[in-house]
Amino acid sequence: MANDEKRRFPRFAGSFDVKYFLDDELVEGQTEDLSVSGAYIVSARIPLTQRVLTLKLYPEYSQQAVSIEARVARVKDAGFGVE
C-alpha cells in the first residue's frame, strides 16, 4: 500500500483460504490482506468488477468457515479487492 493511499480502515496482513463459485465452478484462493471493509484475494480465476460473490473464508484457528457476501471493487495483478 502506498504511503499516500488513504483508507477508512487499516489493512492487516492475513492469509485465509477462500472458496467461491464463479460461473458454477468452485474456485479457491487466499486472502492477502483484510480490513473491516474488505479484503484482497489472490486467485487463479478473477471475477469481473461489480460482481457479487459469496465468499467462504477458512480461518486456521476454526473448524467453521465464515461466509460473507462481497462485491468485487477492483481487479489488480493476480487478484481482486472486495468490499
SULKAUR-V711456 format. One line per field, one symbol per residue. ss: DSSP state (A for helix, B for strand, O for the rest). phi: phi as a letter, one per 40 degrees, with the letter a starting at -180 (. if undefined). Layout:
ss: ???
phi: ???
This chain:
ss: OOOOOOOOOOOBBOOOBBBBBBOOBBBBBBBBBBBOOBBBBBBOOOOOOOOBBBBBBBOOOOOOOBBBBBBBBBBBOOBBBBO
phi: .ccccbbcbccbcabbcbbacbfgbcbbabcbabacbiabbcacbbcccgccbcbbcbcccbcccbbbbabccabafcaabbb
